[in-house]
Amino acid sequence: MIFTPDYQFENIFEINLDELNDIKTIIFDYDNTLAPWHSSIDKTTNDFIANLANKFRIVILSNSNSRRLENSLQIPNIIIYGNCHKPFIHKIKKIFTHLDIDANKCIFVGDNLITDISVGNRLGCKTVLVNKISSKEHIFTYVWRIMEIFIRIVCNLKNADKGNKCKKVF
């Protein structure tokens, strides 16, 4: 169950916001979830996140440098944390405590089973897996992706083509 998302979508725009009745906080990974690795966010994504920030508390949790993220994301009322050391959750637990995040009212959205979905699941959040935006990634991410191939086989997860509710199997 740790590596299986609650939902799976092709991209963040397919997430059904009407189903987020009790959700107060949406956590997004940055690289390859909101923007290609080491790139800036595009206008469409920026506008989408800005719209979400009117309804939900938006938190960006990334392993990237905080300054780079802050320069890319010029959206008021969002909270950005870089250097999170995912998939380890010690720092993120401190962030949850500091921000008073209730994991039961939070969804964690990311493109990686190990650094995003397992983190959200271990914290007690609902999790949403999206397909990665680009094949270009940090060298360490390639190691996670190799491990992810085996996890996908065991969990019978495929890339999403339409929004799926996933069965927790591993």
N, CA, C and O atoms as a DFTB+ gen file, in Angstrom:
680 C
 N C O
     1  1       0.812      -1.205       0.000
     2  2       0.000       0.000       0.000
     3  2       0.849       1.260       0.000
     4  3       0.379       2.316      -0.422
     5  1       2.070       1.175       0.457
     6  2       2.887       2.372       0.583
     7  2       3.197       3.004      -0.784
     8  3       3.330       4.224      -0.882
     9  1       3.311       2.184      -1.834
    10  2       3.668       2.707      -3.145
    11  2       2.474       2.861      -4.078
    12  3       2.642       3.281      -5.223
    13  1       1.286       2.535      -3.619
    14  2       0.110       2.604      -4.474
    15  2      -0.650       3.898      -4.219
    16  3      -1.049       4.171      -3.087
    17  1      -0.853       4.699      -5.267
    18  2      -1.603       5.947      -5.088
    19  2      -3.094       5.674      -4.925
    20  3      -3.600       4.627      -5.330
    21  1      -3.778       6.631      -4.327
    22  2      -5.241       6.538      -4.255
    23  2      -5.860       6.811      -5.615
    24  3      -6.862       6.202      -5.988
    25  1      -5.251       7.735      -6.352
    26  2      -5.742       8.115      -7.678
    27  2      -4.569       8.241      -8.625
    28  3      -3.432       8.468      -8.210
    29  1      -4.868       8.089      -9.912
    30  2      -3.840       8.214     -10.930
    31  2      -4.438       8.974     -12.117
    32  3      -5.517       8.640     -12.607
    33  1      -3.716      10.002     -12.566
    34  2      -4.164      10.820     -13.687
    35  2      -3.006      11.072     -14.641
    36  3      -1.838      10.932     -14.280
    37  1      -3.352      11.445     -15.856
    38  2      -2.313      11.754     -16.836
    39  2      -1.534      12.998     -16.427
    40  3      -0.314      13.047     -16.587
    41  1      -2.233      14.011     -15.895
    42  2      -1.577      15.249     -15.470
    43  2      -2.420      15.930     -14.398
    44  3      -3.514      15.468     -14.077
    45  1      -1.914      17.021     -13.849
    46  2      -2.601      17.688     -12.738
    47  2      -3.934      18.292     -13.149
    48  3      -4.817      18.463     -12.309
    49  1      -4.094      18.615     -14.417
    50  2      -5.327      19.264     -14.886
    51  2      -6.529      18.313     -14.894
    52  3      -7.676      18.757     -14.949
    53  1      -6.260      17.015     -14.838
    54  2      -7.340      16.030     -14.843
    55  2      -7.886      15.713     -13.455
    56  3      -8.879      14.997     -13.330
    57  1      -7.256      16.231     -12.429
    58  2      -7.721      15.975     -11.069
    59  2      -9.098      16.599     -10.900
    60  3      -9.280      17.791     -11.150
    61  1     -10.063      15.799     -10.479
    62  2     -11.441      16.272     -10.323
    63  2     -11.569      17.056      -9.017
    64  3     -11.666      16.476      -7.936
    65  1     -11.567      18.360      -9.134
    66  2     -11.605      19.221      -7.957
    67  2     -12.926      19.133      -7.207
    68  3     -12.985      19.446      -6.018
    69  1     -13.982      18.711      -7.888
    70  2     -15.289      18.575      -7.233
    71  2     -15.298      17.435      -6.210
    72  3     -16.135      17.418      -5.307
    73  1     -14.369      16.487      -6.351
    74  2     -14.298      15.363      -5.414
    75  2     -13.471      15.688      -4.168
    76  3     -13.331      14.841      -3.286
    77  1     -12.939      16.871      -4.089
    78  2     -12.059      17.234      -2.977
    79  2     -12.838      17.919      -1.862
    80  3     -12.438      18.975      -1.372
    81  1     -13.940      17.320      -1.470
    82  2     -14.860      17.919      -0.503
    83  2     -14.209      18.283       0.820
    84  3     -14.343      19.417       1.280
    85  1     -13.513      17.351       1.434
    86  2     -12.942      17.577       2.765
    87  2     -11.487      18.020       2.720
    88  3     -10.861      18.169       3.769
    89  1     -10.943      18.230       1.545
    90  2      -9.531      18.582       1.403
    91  2      -9.320      20.065       1.700
    92  3     -10.040      20.928       1.198
    93  1      -8.322      20.332       2.521
    94  2      -7.948      21.710       2.867
    95  2      -6.603      22.094       2.257
    96  3      -6.377      23.253       1.910
    97  1      -5.700      21.098       2.128
    98  2      -4.339      21.354       1.654
    99  2      -4.017      20.439       0.481
   100  3      -4.299      19.241       0.521
   101  1      -3.427      21.009      -0.558
   102  2      -2.909      20.220      -1.674
   103  2      -1.403      20.428      -1.709
   104  3      -0.912      21.553      -1.796
   105  1      -0.686      19.318      -1.639
   106  2       0.772      19.354      -1.717
   107  2       1.180      18.873      -3.099
   108  3       0.729      17.825      -3.562
   109  1       2.027      19.637      -3.744
   110  2       2.555      19.266      -5.053
   111  2       4.066      19.085      -4.981
   112  3       4.766      19.856      -4.326
   113  1       4.554      18.060      -5.662
   114  2       5.957      17.988      -6.023
   115  2       6.136      19.024      -7.136
   116  3       5.159      19.430      -7.765
   117  1       7.366      19.448      -7.379
   118  2       7.575      20.449      -8.424
   119  2       8.090      19.832      -9.728
   120  3       7.383      19.820     -10.736
   121  1       9.329      19.320      -9.700
   122  2       9.960      18.851     -10.941
   123  2       9.244      17.638     -11.512
   124  3       9.065      16.623     -10.839
   125  1       8.841      17.768     -12.761
   126  2       8.139      16.753     -13.544
   127  2       6.721      16.470     -13.065
   128  3       6.069      15.547     -13.553
   129  1       6.242      17.265     -12.108
   130  2       4.826      17.253     -11.748
   131  2       4.187      18.552     -12.216
   132  3       3.151      18.536     -12.880
   133  1       4.809      19.682     -11.869
   134  2       4.306      21.003     -12.280
   135  2       5.075      21.579     -13.465
   136  3       4.526      22.360     -14.241
   137  1       6.322      21.204     -13.604
   138  2       7.178      21.725     -14.685
   139  2       8.218      20.672     -15.030
   140  3       8.546      19.827     -14.197
   141  1       8.742      20.714     -16.256
   142  2       9.845      19.805     -16.568
   143  2      11.008      20.051     -15.612
   144  3      11.166      21.150     -15.080
   145  1      11.822      19.014     -15.400
   146  2      12.941      19.110     -14.472
   147  2      13.813      20.319     -14.777
   148  3      14.195      20.564     -15.921
   149  1      14.115      21.061     -13.728
   150  2      15.011      22.218     -13.767
   151  2      14.509      23.308     -14.718
   152  3      15.309      24.035     -15.307
   153  1      13.193      23.420     -14.865
   154  2      12.574      24.424     -15.727
   155  2      11.581      25.250     -14.930
   156  3      11.207      24.907     -13.809
   157  1      11.171      26.339     -15.537
   158  2      10.153      27.184     -14.917
   159  2       8.770      26.661     -15.247
   160  3       8.566      25.951     -16.232
   161  1       7.848      27.022     -14.417
   162  2       6.451      26.647     -14.594
   163  2       5.861      27.442     -15.773
   164  3       6.189      28.616     -15.945
   165  1       5.004      26.821     -16.574
   166  2       4.398      27.548     -17.696
   167  2       3.157      28.312     -17.236
   168  3       2.664      28.104     -16.127
   169  1       2.661      29.194     -18.093
   170  2       1.541      30.069     -17.727
   171  2       0.276      29.271     -17.402
   172  3      -0.432      29.606     -16.452
   173  1      -0.014      28.232     -18.167
   174  2      -1.216      27.434     -17.931
   175  2      -1.174      26.798     -16.540
   176  3      -2.160      26.838     -15.804
   177  1      -0.045      26.221     -16.191
   178  2       0.100      25.600     -14.868
   179  2       0.079      26.657     -13.779
   180  3      -0.547      26.467     -12.736
   181  1       0.758      27.771     -14.017
   182  2       0.772      28.874     -13.057
   183  2      -0.657      29.335     -12.753
   184  3      -1.025      29.510     -11.592
   185  1      -1.449      29.530     -13.795
   186  2      -2.835      29.980     -13.613
   187  2      -3.672      28.927     -12.883
   188  3      -4.505      29.268     -12.043
   189  1      -3.453      27.662     -13.200
   190  2      -4.175      26.567     -12.547
   191  2      -3.871      26.541     -11.047
   192  3      -4.781      26.439     -10.225
   193  1      -2.596      26.634     -10.701
   194  2      -2.194      26.617      -9.285
   195  2      -2.705      27.874      -8.577
   196  3      -3.158      27.803      -7.434
   197  1      -2.634      29.015      -9.249
   198  2      -3.144      30.256      -8.654
   199  2      -4.639      30.141      -8.362
   200  3      -5.103      30.616      -7.325
   201  1      -5.394      29.518      -9.263
   202  2      -6.825      29.301      -9.052
   203  2      -7.064      28.362      -7.862
   204  3      -7.946      28.607      -7.039
   205  1      -6.276      27.290      -7.780
   206  2      -6.400      26.372      -6.648
   207  2      -6.105      27.078      -5.328
   208  3      -6.721      26.781      -4.305
   209  1      -5.162      28.012      -5.358
   210  2      -4.770      28.725      -4.135
   211  2      -5.895      29.590      -3.585
   212  3      -5.847      30.013      -2.430
   213  1      -6.905      29.854      -4.403
   214  2      -8.085      30.586      -3.922
   215  2      -9.020      29.696      -3.110
   216  3      -9.855      30.195      -2.355
   217  1      -8.881      28.368      -3.266
   218  2      -9.794      27.431      -2.609
   219  2      -9.102      26.535      -1.578
   220  3      -9.736      26.070      -0.631
   221  1      -7.805      26.297      -1.764
   222  2      -7.058      25.369      -0.926
   223  2      -5.739      26.006      -0.495
   224  3      -5.253      26.945      -1.125
   225  1      -5.174      25.485       0.579
   226  2      -3.798      25.864       0.913
   227  2      -2.910      25.014       0.003
   228  3      -3.026      23.789      -0.029
   229  1      -2.028      25.678      -0.731
   230  2      -1.132      25.001      -1.663
   231  2       0.279      25.020      -1.089
   232  3       0.809      26.068      -0.722
   233  1       0.876      23.820      -1.020
   234  2       2.237      23.681      -0.522
   235  2       3.049      22.933      -1.586
   236  3       2.625      21.894      -2.093
   237  1       4.205      23.477      -1.907
   238  2       5.127      22.814      -2.825
   239  2       6.240      22.210      -1.980
   240  3       6.923      22.923      -1.244
   241  1       6.425      20.894      -2.085
   242  2       7.503      20.191      -1.388
   243  2       8.400      19.562      -2.446
   244  3       7.964      18.701      -3.210
   245  1       9.645      19.995      -2.483
   246  2      10.546      19.537      -3.532
   247  2      11.919      19.226      -2.972
   248  3      12.311      19.736      -1.922
   249  1      12.633      18.393      -3.679
   250  2      14.035      18.156      -3.348
   251  2      14.937      19.206      -3.982
   252  3      16.135      19.250      -3.702
   253  1      14.373      20.041      -4.825
   254  2      15.138      21.105      -5.486
   255  2      15.443      22.241      -4.521
   256  3      14.920      22.299      -3.409
   257  1      16.289      23.125      -4.972
   258  2      16.676      24.301      -4.215
   259  2      15.503      25.255      -4.049
   260  3      14.822      25.572      -5.024
   261  1      15.259      25.714      -2.836
   262  2      14.134      26.615      -2.541
   263  2      14.176      27.890      -3.366
   264  3      13.142      28.333      -3.867
   265  1      15.342      28.484      -3.515
   266  2      15.461      29.758      -4.244
   267  2      15.017      29.605      -5.696
   268  3      14.320      30.469      -6.229
   269  1      15.422      28.503      -6.337
   270  2      15.015      28.273      -7.733
   271  2      13.494      28.172      -7.833
   272  3      12.892      28.718      -8.757
   273  1      12.874      27.472      -6.880
   274  2      11.420      27.325      -6.891
   275  2      10.732      28.662      -6.670
   276  3       9.763      28.985      -7.358
   277  1      11.224      29.433      -5.722
   278  2      10.619      30.740      -5.434
   279  2      10.728      31.671      -6.628
   280  3       9.822      32.467      -6.872
   281  1      11.820      31.586      -7.375
   282  2      11.972      32.416      -8.577
   283  2      11.035      31.975      -9.689
   284  3      10.593      32.802     -10.486
   285  1      10.727      30.693      -9.755
   286  2       9.855      30.162     -10.799
   287  2       8.376      30.372     -10.479
   288  3       7.582      30.679     -11.368
   289  1       8.015      30.206      -9.222
   290  2       6.607      30.278      -8.817
   291  2       6.290      31.659      -8.256
   292  3       6.604      31.955      -7.103
   293  1       5.687      32.473      -9.048
   294  2       5.315      33.823      -8.623
   295  2       3.815      33.869      -8.345
   296  3       3.078      34.658      -8.936
   297  1       3.389      33.007      -7.436
   298  2       1.965      32.895      -7.107
   299  2       1.788      33.292      -5.653
   300  3       2.418      32.711      -4.769
   301  1       0.937      34.278      -5.397
   302  2       0.703      34.640      -3.994
   303  2      -0.006      33.512      -3.241
   304  3      -0.714      32.701      -3.838
   305  1       0.189      33.474      -1.957
   306  2      -0.510      32.551      -1.059
   307  2      -0.161      31.082      -1.236
   308  3      -0.948      30.218      -0.849
   309  1       1.003      30.775      -1.813
   310  2       1.440      29.382      -1.801
   311  2       2.692      29.288      -0.922
   312  3       3.424      30.262      -0.743
   313  1       2.910      28.106      -0.390
   314  2       4.027      27.876       0.515
   315  2       4.994      26.935      -0.181
   316  3       4.592      25.899      -0.711
   317  1       6.277      27.299      -0.179
   318  2       7.285      26.531      -0.902
   319  2       8.371      26.061       0.061
   320  3       8.933      26.849       0.821
   321  1       8.653      24.764       0.012
   322  2       9.762      24.186       0.758
   323  2      10.621      23.381      -0.210
   324  3      10.132      22.466      -0.873
   325  1      11.887      23.723      -0.284
   326  2      12.840      22.968      -1.080
   327  2      13.733      22.146      -0.177
   328  3      13.614      22.182       1.048
   329  1      14.631      21.402      -0.806
   330  2      15.590      20.561      -0.084
   331  2      14.896      19.667       0.946
   332  3      15.346      19.564       2.087
   333  1      13.809      19.028       0.543
   334  2      12.992      18.237       1.472
   335  2      13.533      16.839       1.743
   336  3      13.064      16.172       2.665
   337  1      14.497      16.386       0.974
   338  2      15.126      15.073       1.177
   339  2      14.139      13.917       1.040
   340  3      14.251      12.918       1.750
   341  1      13.167      14.051       0.124
   342  2      12.253      12.948      -0.130
   343  2      13.051      11.796      -0.741
   344  3      13.920      12.067      -1.570
   345  1      12.824      10.572      -0.402
   346  2      11.636       9.986       0.219
   347  2      11.663       9.949       1.751
   348  3      10.754       9.384       2.359
   349  1      12.666      10.527       2.377
   350  2      12.690      10.567       3.836
   351  2      11.654      11.569       4.326
   352  3      11.452      12.603       3.689
   353  1      10.998      11.286       5.438
   354  2       9.870      12.132       5.850
   355  2      10.129      12.942       7.116
   356  3       9.240      13.663       7.571
   357  1      11.311      12.842       7.689
   358  2      11.581      13.563       8.938
   359  2      11.358      15.075       8.774
   360  3      10.645      15.680       9.574
   361  1      11.948      15.677       7.768
   362  2      11.801      17.124       7.540
   363  2      10.346      17.477       7.202
   364  3       9.831      18.505       7.642
   365  1       9.703      16.625       6.426
   366  2       8.330      16.906       6.013
   367  2       7.371      16.812       7.195
   368  3       6.405      17.572       7.262
   369  1       7.620      15.898       8.124
   370  2       6.803      15.832       9.347
   371  2       6.907      17.145      10.121
   372  3       5.913      17.630      10.660
   373  1       8.101      17.717      10.175
   374  2       8.293      19.012      10.845
   375  2       7.524      20.114      10.118
   376  3       6.950      20.997      10.755
   377  1       7.515      20.063       8.796
   378  2       6.754      21.042       8.002
   379  2       5.264      20.902       8.300
   380  3       4.574      21.905       8.484
   381  1       4.761      19.664       8.350
   382  2       3.348      19.428       8.670
   383  2       3.006      20.013      10.037
   384  3       1.972      20.660      10.198
   385  1       3.872      19.786      11.013
   386  2       3.636      20.319      12.355
   387  2       3.660      21.840      12.342
   388  3       2.784      22.486      12.917
   389  1       4.662      22.409      11.687
   390  2       4.801      23.865      11.619
   391  2       3.593      24.529      10.951
   392  3       3.126      25.579      11.394
   393  1       3.095      23.902       9.877
   394  2       1.957      24.464       9.138
   395  2       0.606      23.971       9.657
   396  3      -0.438      24.378       9.148
   397  1       0.620      23.100      10.663
   398  2      -0.594      22.524      11.221
   399  2      -1.441      21.856      10.131
   400  3      -2.644      22.096      10.024
   401  1      -0.785      21.015       9.327
   402  2      -1.465      20.292       8.256
   403  2      -2.084      19.023       8.820
   404  3      -1.401      18.225       9.463
   405  1      -3.369      18.838       8.580
   406  2      -4.082      17.618       8.938
   407  2      -3.995      16.676       7.739
   408  3      -4.615      16.923       6.705
   409  1      -3.227      15.601       7.880
   410  2      -3.020      14.667       6.769
   411  2      -4.324      14.095       6.244
   412  3      -4.410      13.760       5.063
   413  1      -5.344      13.973       7.089
   414  2      -6.640      13.450       6.650
   415  2      -7.380      14.414       5.733
   416  3      -8.341      14.027       5.068
   417  1      -6.939      15.658       5.694
   418  2      -7.573      16.669       4.839
   419  2      -6.578      17.215       3.823
   420  3      -6.609      18.390       3.456
   421  1      -5.690      16.321       3.378
   422  2      -4.589      16.722       2.510
   423  2      -4.413      15.695       1.396
   424  3      -4.557      14.494       1.623
   425  1      -4.101      16.170       0.198
   426  2      -3.690      15.259      -0.868
   427  2      -2.274      15.619      -1.287
   428  3      -1.880      16.785      -1.274
   429  1      -1.526      14.603      -1.655
   430  2      -0.135      14.747      -2.066
   431  2      -0.062      14.330      -3.528
   432  3      -0.379      13.188      -3.861
   433  1       0.350      15.238      -4.400
   434  2       0.363      15.020      -5.841
   435  2       1.805      14.982      -6.336
   436  3       2.578      15.907      -6.085
   437  1       2.162      13.912      -7.039
   438  2       3.514      13.819      -7.577
   439  2       3.615      12.820      -8.699
   440  3       2.658      12.113      -9.016
   441  1       4.803      12.770      -9.303
   442  2       5.027      11.923     -10.473
   443  2       5.855      10.681     -10.163
   444  3       6.111       9.879     -11.061
   445  1       6.282      10.504      -8.910
   446  2       7.203       9.425      -8.588
   447  2       6.654       8.591      -7.423
   448  3       6.282       9.129      -6.380
   449  1       6.612       7.285      -7.618
   450  2       6.083       6.402      -6.579
   451  2       6.921       6.439      -5.305
   452  3       6.380       6.341      -4.204
   453  1       8.225       6.579      -5.447
   454  2       9.111       6.500      -4.288
   455  2       9.224       7.843      -3.574
   456  3       9.079       7.910      -2.354
   457  1       9.481       8.908      -4.322
   458  2       9.724      10.202      -3.670
   459  2       8.459      11.012      -3.422
   460  3       8.511      12.018      -2.714
   461  1       7.344      10.610      -3.974
   462  2       6.098      11.363      -3.777
   463  2       4.998      10.503      -3.150
   464  3       4.512      10.810      -2.062
   465  1       4.614       9.448      -3.827
   466  2       3.479       8.640      -3.373
   467  2       3.788       7.943      -2.048
   468  3       2.951       7.942      -1.146
   469  1       4.977       7.352      -1.918
   470  2       5.297       6.688      -0.647
   471  2       5.363       7.697       0.493
   472  3       4.988       7.383       1.622
   473  1       5.836       8.904       0.206
   474  2       5.898       9.953       1.233
   475  2       4.484      10.339       1.674
   476  3       4.189      10.371       2.869
   477  1       3.615      10.631       0.707
   478  2       2.236      10.997       1.042
   479  2       1.516       9.904       1.803
   480  3       0.802      10.182       2.766
   481  1       1.697       8.662       1.380
   482  2       1.047       7.542       2.067
   483  2       1.564       7.375       3.492
   484  3       0.776       7.153       4.411
   485  1       2.868       7.478       3.686
   486  2       3.423       7.330       5.037
   487  2       3.003       8.463       5.955
   488  3       2.953       8.287       7.172
   489  1       2.701       9.622       5.391
   490  2       2.225      10.750       6.200
   491  2       0.724      10.660       6.486
   492  3       0.214      11.375       7.349
   493  1       0.013       9.783       5.765
   494  2      -1.425       9.624       5.971
   495  2      -2.283      10.436       5.037
   496  3      -3.485      10.568       5.268
   497  1      -1.697      10.989       3.977
   498  2      -2.440      11.800       3.005
   499  2      -3.084      10.906       1.945
   500  3      -2.666       9.765       1.749
   501  1      -4.096      11.427       1.269
   502  2      -4.546      10.839       0.014
   503  2      -3.447      11.146      -0.994
   504  3      -2.813      12.198      -0.918
   505  1      -3.217      10.237      -1.936
   506  2      -2.140      10.450      -2.898
   507  2      -2.651      10.387      -4.328
   508  3      -3.561       9.626      -4.655
   509  1      -2.034      11.216      -5.175
   510  2      -2.376      11.283      -6.588
   511  2      -1.085      11.168      -7.391
   512  3      -0.177      11.987      -7.250
   513  1      -1.017      10.150      -8.227
   514  2       0.118       9.965      -9.121
   515  2      -0.242      10.530     -10.486
   516  3      -1.293      10.209     -11.041
   517  1       0.634      11.372     -11.024
   518  2       0.477      11.877     -12.382
   519  2       1.668      11.399     -13.206
   520  3       2.733      11.110     -12.659
   521  1       1.486      11.317     -14.513
   522  2       2.596      10.956     -15.388
   523  2       3.637      12.068     -15.353
   524  3       3.293      13.244     -15.236
   525  1       4.901      11.697     -15.453
   526  2       5.956      12.706     -15.462
   527  2       5.865      13.531     -16.742
   528  3       5.502      13.023     -17.803
   529  1       6.201      14.806     -16.621
   530  2       6.091      15.737     -17.740
   531  2       7.187      15.506     -18.772
   532  3       6.944      15.619     -19.974
   533  1       8.383      15.183     -18.312
   534  2       9.535      15.093     -19.203
   535  2      10.394      13.895     -18.828
   536  3      10.371      13.434     -17.687
   537  1      11.146      13.398     -19.793
   538  2      12.071      12.300     -19.493
   539  2      13.390      12.819     -18.925
   540  3      14.192      12.033     -18.421
   541  1      13.624      14.115     -18.997
   542  2      14.844      14.715     -18.446
   543  2      14.694      14.836     -16.928
   544  3      13.723      15.409     -16.434
   545  1      15.683      14.280     -16.188
   546  2      15.585      14.277     -14.730
   547  2      16.975      14.361     -14.110
   548  3      17.991      14.178     -14.781
   549  1      16.989      14.639     -12.832
   550  2      18.234      14.630     -12.063
   551  2      18.787      13.214     -12.067
   552  3      18.020      12.252     -12.108
   553  1      20.103      13.073     -12.024
   554  2      20.736      11.754     -12.094
   555  2      20.250      10.809     -11.002
   556  3      20.073       9.618     -11.258
   557  1      20.031      11.314      -9.787
   558  2      19.556      10.444      -8.705
   559  2      18.126       9.964      -8.946
   560  3      17.739       8.888      -8.490
   561  1      17.352      10.763      -9.661
   562  2      15.971      10.370      -9.949
   563  2      15.939       9.135     -10.840
   564  3      15.017       8.324     -10.747
   565  1      16.946       8.989     -11.707
   566  2      17.001       7.791     -12.551
   567  2      17.103       6.524     -11.701
   568  3      16.547       5.487     -12.066
   569  1      17.801       6.599     -10.582
   570  2      17.886       5.445      -9.674
   571  2      16.496       5.114      -9.129
   572  3      16.095       3.951      -9.102
   573  1      15.761       6.149      -8.693
   574  2      14.398       5.925      -8.191
   575  2      13.521       5.342      -9.297
   576  3      12.691       4.471      -9.037
   577  1      13.701       5.821     -10.536
   578  2      12.862       5.339     -11.645
   579  2      13.116       3.863     -11.935
   580  3      12.180       3.135     -12.266
   581  1      14.354       3.410     -11.817
   582  2      14.644       1.990     -12.030
   583  2      13.925       1.162     -10.971
   584  3      13.316       0.140     -11.286
   585  1      13.995       1.599      -9.727
   586  2      13.280       0.894      -8.654
   587  2      11.771       0.957      -8.888
   588  3      11.047       0.006      -8.591
   589  1      11.309       2.082      -9.421
   590  2       9.879       2.270      -9.673
   591  2       9.350       1.274     -10.701
   592  3       8.197       0.852     -10.609
   593  1      10.163       0.896     -11.665
   594  2       9.735      -0.089     -12.673
   595  2       9.291      -1.383     -11.992
   596  3       8.246      -1.942     -12.325
   597  1      10.082      -1.846     -11.050
   598  2       9.757      -3.091     -10.338
   599  2       8.507      -2.908      -9.471
   600  3       7.671      -3.807      -9.387
   601  1       8.386      -1.760      -8.839
   602  2       7.212      -1.496      -8.007
   603  2       5.951      -1.478      -8.868
   604  3       4.920      -2.026      -8.478
   605  1       6.035      -0.847     -10.034
   606  2       4.880      -0.793     -10.940
   607  2       4.451      -2.199     -11.370
   608  3       3.258      -2.473     -11.496
   609  1       5.411      -3.077     -11.592
   610  2       5.082      -4.450     -11.981
   611  2       4.358      -5.158     -10.835
   612  3       3.321      -5.786     -11.047
   613  1       4.902      -5.057      -9.630
   614  2       4.291      -5.711      -8.464
   615  2       2.906      -5.144      -8.184
   616  3       1.976      -5.885      -7.865
   617  1       2.775      -3.814      -8.305
   618  2       1.493      -3.157      -7.993
   619  2       0.547      -3.115      -9.187
   620  3      -0.585      -2.647      -9.071
   621  1       1.018      -3.610     -10.345
   622  2       0.216      -3.592     -11.563
   623  2      -0.250      -2.171     -11.910
   624  3      -1.406      -1.966     -12.282
   625  1       0.658      -1.195     -11.786
   626  2       0.350       0.187     -12.135
   627  2       0.880       0.500     -13.515
   628  3       2.016       0.163     -13.848
   629  1       0.053       1.147     -14.317
   630  2       0.459       1.585     -15.644
   631  2       0.413       3.101     -15.652
   632  3      -0.152       3.711     -14.744
   633  1       1.000       3.713     -16.666
   634  2       0.835       5.146     -16.800
   635  2      -0.636       5.447     -17.007
   636  3      -1.346       4.699     -17.679
   637  1      -1.082       6.531     -16.436
   638  2      -2.503       6.866     -16.502
   639  2      -2.858       7.430     -17.861
   640  3      -2.109       8.233     -18.418
   641  1      -3.992       7.019     -18.398
   642  2      -4.523       7.671     -19.580
   643  2      -5.825       8.384     -19.226
   644  3      -6.199       9.356     -19.881
   645  1      -6.484       7.924     -18.236
   646  2      -7.686       8.572     -17.681
   647  2      -7.619       8.438     -16.175
   648  3      -6.914       7.574     -15.655
   649  1      -8.344       9.282     -15.476
   650  2      -8.322       9.216     -14.019
   651  2      -8.780       7.868     -13.511
   652  3      -9.872       7.415     -13.853
   653  1      -7.972       7.229     -12.710
   654  2      -8.313       5.933     -12.140
   655  2      -8.309       6.042     -10.628
   656  3      -7.506       6.774     -10.048
   657  1      -9.188       5.328     -10.012
   658  2      -9.061       5.094      -8.573
   659  2      -8.269       3.801      -8.464
   660  3      -8.645       2.786      -9.051
   661  1      -7.185       3.834      -7.723
   662  2      -6.273       2.697      -7.664
   663  2      -6.608       1.803      -6.477
   664  3      -7.060       2.272      -5.432
   665  1      -6.381       0.532      -6.656
   666  2      -6.560      -0.435      -5.584
   667  2      -5.244      -0.535      -4.818
   668  3      -4.195      -0.790      -5.409
   669  1      -5.302      -0.335      -3.518
   670  2      -4.096      -0.421      -2.700
   671  2      -3.670      -1.883      -2.603
   672  3      -4.378      -2.703      -2.019
   673  1      -2.517      -2.204      -3.175
   674  2      -2.071      -3.579      -3.172
   675  2      -0.708      -3.783      -2.546
   676  3      -0.380      -4.916      -2.195
   677  1       0.101      -2.753      -2.386
   678  2       1.467      -2.942      -1.883
   679  2       1.870      -1.763      -1.043
   680  3       2.987      -1.727      -0.525
